[in-house]
Amino acid sequence: MRGLYAIADTGYLQGPDLAPGVERALRGGARAIQYRDKSGSASERARRAEVLRALCTTYGAIFVINDDVELARTVMADGVHLGRNDAPIGAAREALGADALIGVSCYNDLARAQWAITNGADYLAFGSFFPSRTKPDAVRAAPELLRTARTRFDVPLVAIGGITPDNGAGLLEAGADMLAVVSGVFDQPDIERAARRYVSLFTQRE
C-alpha cells in the first residue's frame, strides 16, 4: 500500500457522477479507492459498489468499503475500513477472510493503534493532520505521531485530514505510506489532474 488513497464520498460525488469521478481519480494514479456512502439505500450502495469494484480491478487499484462489512463481503471488495463505532476487527476478519484488508481509524491515538494491530488490523489511519472540510470537528494529529507509529508498527500507515499537494510531502517524510484525500480530489474541477498532483509527491521520492 503506497500512493494516493482517494475516498469517494457521496457527499461530493452524487449519483451519476460517482463512477466517472472515481475513474478520473484512477486515471490520475490513485492506488486505492474507499467507497463512503452514508445515505444511499442498501440496493443503491450495492449497485454502486459493484461498479467501483470493477473499475478498481481494471486499473489495478485496491477497493475498500467504509464501515460496511456485509457490503464488502457481498461485492468481494479488497477490504473494509473501520472507525471507532464500527464492527469489531475480529468480526470483520471472520466475515471477509484471511486475505481481506482491514484498516482502522486511529485518529491521534497510539494506544488505539496498538489495540488494532493486536486484533489483526492490516493498516492504520491517523489524522486529521490539518483542518478538514469533510470532518471539521475531527481530532487533530501531529506529524510526529507518524514518526512514532513508524517505529512501532510494521504495517502501512495512512495519513488523512485536510491534506493538499502543498502540505502532503511532510507527512510522507514523517512516515506515511498513503495519503487519504476526499475533497482535495473529488471536489476539484479536474479530478484527474488533482489526483496527479498528489501522485507526484510519491514519484518525487522515488
C-alpha positions as CSV (number, residue, x, y, z in Angstrom):
1,M,0.0,0.0,0.0
2,R,1.7,3.1,-1.2
3,G,0.3,6.2,-3.0
4,L,-2.9,8.2,-3.2
5,Y,-5.8,6.7,-1.2
6,A,-8.9,8.5,-2.7
7,I,-12.1,8.4,-0.6
8,A,-15.1,8.5,-2.9
9,D,-17.6,10.2,-0.6
10,T,-21.1,10.5,-2.0
11,G,-21.3,13.9,-0.2
12,Y,-19.1,15.1,-3.1
13,L,-19.9,12.6,-5.8
14,Q,-23.7,12.5,-6.3
15,G,-25.4,9.6,-8.2
16,P,-24.3,9.6,-11.8
17,D,-21.1,11.5,-11.0
18,L,-19.7,8.7,-8.7
19,A,-18.3,6.2,-11.2
20,P,-17.0,8.8,-13.7
21,G,-15.4,10.7,-10.9
22,V,-13.7,7.6,-9.5
23,E,-12.5,6.6,-12.9
24,R,-10.9,10.0,-13.3
25,A,-9.1,9.6,-10.0
26,L,-7.9,6.2,-11.1
27,R,-6.6,7.6,-14.4
28,G,-4.8,10.2,-12.3
29,G,-3.0,7.4,-10.5
30,A,-5.0,6.7,-7.3
31,R,-3.8,3.4,-5.9
32,A,-6.7,2.8,-3.5
33,I,-10.4,3.8,-3.6
34,Q,-12.5,3.8,-0.5
35,Y,-16.3,4.0,-1.1
36,R,-18.1,6.0,1.6
37,D,-21.8,6.3,1.4
38,K,-23.9,7.3,4.4
39,S,-27.2,8.0,2.6
40,G,-27.8,5.5,-0.2
41,S,-30.3,2.6,0.2
42,A,-28.8,-0.9,0.5
43,S,-29.6,-1.7,-3.1
44,E,-28.1,1.6,-4.4
45,R,-25.0,1.1,-2.4
46,A,-24.5,-2.5,-3.6
47,R,-25.0,-1.4,-7.2
48,R,-22.6,1.5,-6.9
49,A,-20.0,-0.7,-5.1
50,E,-20.1,-3.3,-7.8
51,V,-19.3,-0.7,-10.4
52,L,-16.5,0.8,-8.4
53,R,-15.0,-2.6,-7.7
54,A,-14.9,-3.3,-11.4
55,L,-13.2,0.0,-12.1
56,C,-10.6,-0.7,-9.4
57,T,-10.0,-4.1,-10.9
58,T,-9.5,-2.6,-14.4
59,Y,-7.0,-0.1,-13.0
60,G,-5.2,-2.4,-10.6
61,A,-6.2,-0.4,-7.6
62,I,-7.3,-1.5,-4.1
63,F,-11.0,-1.2,-3.4
64,V,-12.2,-0.7,0.2
65,I,-15.6,-0.2,1.7
66,N,-16.1,2.3,4.5
67,D,-17.8,0.9,7.6
68,D,-20.0,-1.8,6.0
69,V,-18.5,-5.3,6.4
70,E,-21.5,-7.0,4.8
71,L,-21.3,-4.8,1.7
72,A,-17.6,-5.5,1.4
73,R,-18.3,-9.2,1.6
74,T,-21.2,-9.1,-0.9
75,V,-19.2,-7.2,-3.6
76,M,-15.9,-9.0,-2.9
77,A,-14.1,-5.8,-2.1
78,D,-10.5,-6.0,-1.2
79,G,-11.3,-4.9,2.3
80,V,-13.1,-2.7,4.8
81,H,-12.2,0.4,6.8
82,L,-13.4,0.6,10.3
83,G,-13.9,3.6,12.6
84,R,-14.4,3.8,16.4
85,N,-18.0,2.8,16.4
86,D,-18.0,0.2,13.6
87,A,-17.8,-3.6,13.6
88,P,-15.1,-5.3,15.7
89,I,-12.0,-6.3,13.8
90,G,-12.5,-9.9,14.6
91,A,-16.0,-10.0,13.2
92,A,-14.8,-8.3,10.0
93,R,-12.0,-10.8,9.6
94,E,-14.4,-13.7,10.1
95,A,-16.8,-12.3,7.5
96,L,-14.2,-11.3,4.9
97,G,-11.5,-13.9,5.3
98,A,-7.8,-14.0,6.0
99,D,-6.8,-12.2,2.8
100,A,-9.0,-9.2,3.2
101,L,-7.5,-5.8,4.1
102,I,-8.8,-4.4,7.3
103,G,-8.0,-0.8,8.0
104,V,-8.7,1.0,11.3
105,S,-9.0,4.7,12.1
106,C,-6.7,5.6,15.0
107,Y,-7.2,9.3,15.0
108,N,-4.4,10.7,17.2
109,D,-4.3,7.6,19.5
110,L,-1.3,5.3,19.5
111,A,-2.9,3.1,22.1
112,R,-5.8,2.5,19.8
113,A,-3.3,1.7,17.0
114,Q,-1.7,-0.9,19.3
115,W,-5.1,-2.4,20.0
116,A,-5.9,-2.5,16.3
117,I,-2.6,-4.3,15.5
118,T,-3.1,-6.8,18.3
119,N,-6.6,-7.6,17.0
120,G,-5.4,-8.1,13.4
121,A,-5.6,-4.8,11.5
122,D,-3.7,-4.6,8.2
123,Y,-3.2,-0.9,8.1
124,L,-3.6,2.1,10.4
125,A,-5.0,5.5,9.5
126,F,-4.1,8.6,11.5
127,G,-5.4,12.2,11.4
128,S,-6.8,14.8,11.0
129,F,-3.4,16.4,10.3
130,F,-4.9,19.6,9.0
131,P,-8.3,21.3,9.2
132,S,-10.7,19.2,7.2
133,R,-13.7,20.4,5.2
134,T,-15.1,16.8,5.2
135,K,-14.8,16.4,9.0
136,P,-14.3,19.8,10.5
137,D,-14.7,18.6,14.1
138,A,-12.1,15.7,13.8
139,V,-9.4,15.5,16.4
140,R,-6.0,16.8,15.3
141,A,-2.9,14.8,15.0
142,A,0.7,16.0,14.5
143,P,3.3,14.6,12.1
144,E,5.4,13.4,15.0
145,L,2.6,10.8,15.6
146,L,3.5,9.2,12.3
147,R,7.2,9.1,13.1
148,T,6.4,7.3,16.4
149,A,4.0,5.0,14.7
150,R,6.6,4.2,12.0
151,T,9.0,2.9,14.7
152,R,6.3,0.8,16.5
153,F,4.2,-0.7,13.8
154,D,5.3,-2.7,10.8
155,V,2.1,-2.1,8.7
156,P,1.2,0.6,6.2
157,L,0.3,4.0,7.6
158,V,-2.4,6.2,6.1
159,A,-2.5,9.9,6.8
160,I,-5.8,11.8,6.4
161,G,-7.3,15.1,7.1
162,G,-7.0,18.4,5.1
163,I,-4.1,17.0,3.1
164,T,-3.2,19.0,0.0
165,P,-0.4,18.7,-2.6
166,D,1.3,21.5,-0.8
167,N,1.3,20.0,2.7
168,G,1.4,16.3,2.0
169,A,5.1,15.9,1.4
170,G,5.9,16.5,5.1
171,L,3.6,13.6,6.0
172,L,5.4,11.2,3.7
173,E,8.6,12.3,5.2
174,A,7.2,11.6,8.6
175,G,6.4,8.0,7.7
176,A,3.0,7.9,5.9
177,D,2.7,5.3,3.1
178,M,-0.5,6.6,1.7
179,L,-2.3,10.0,1.7
180,A,-6.1,9.7,2.1
181,V,-7.9,12.5,0.4
182,V,-11.6,13.4,-0.2
183,S,-12.3,16.9,-1.3
184,G,-8.8,17.5,-2.5
185,V,-9.5,15.1,-5.3
186,F,-13.3,14.8,-5.7
187,D,-14.3,18.4,-5.1
188,Q,-12.0,19.8,-7.8
189,P,-12.9,20.9,-11.3
190,D,-10.4,18.5,-12.8
191,I,-10.3,15.3,-10.7
192,E,-7.7,13.5,-12.8
193,R,-5.3,16.5,-12.6
194,A,-5.9,16.8,-8.9
195,A,-5.1,13.2,-8.4
196,R,-1.9,13.5,-10.4
197,R,-0.7,16.4,-8.2
198,Y,-0.9,14.1,-5.2
199,V,0.7,11.2,-7.1
200,S,3.7,13.5,-7.9
201,L,4.5,13.7,-4.2
202,F,5.3,10.0,-4.3
203,T,7.1,9.9,-7.6
204,Q,9.4,12.7,-6.3
205,R,10.5,10.4,-3.5
206,E,11.5,7.5,-5.8
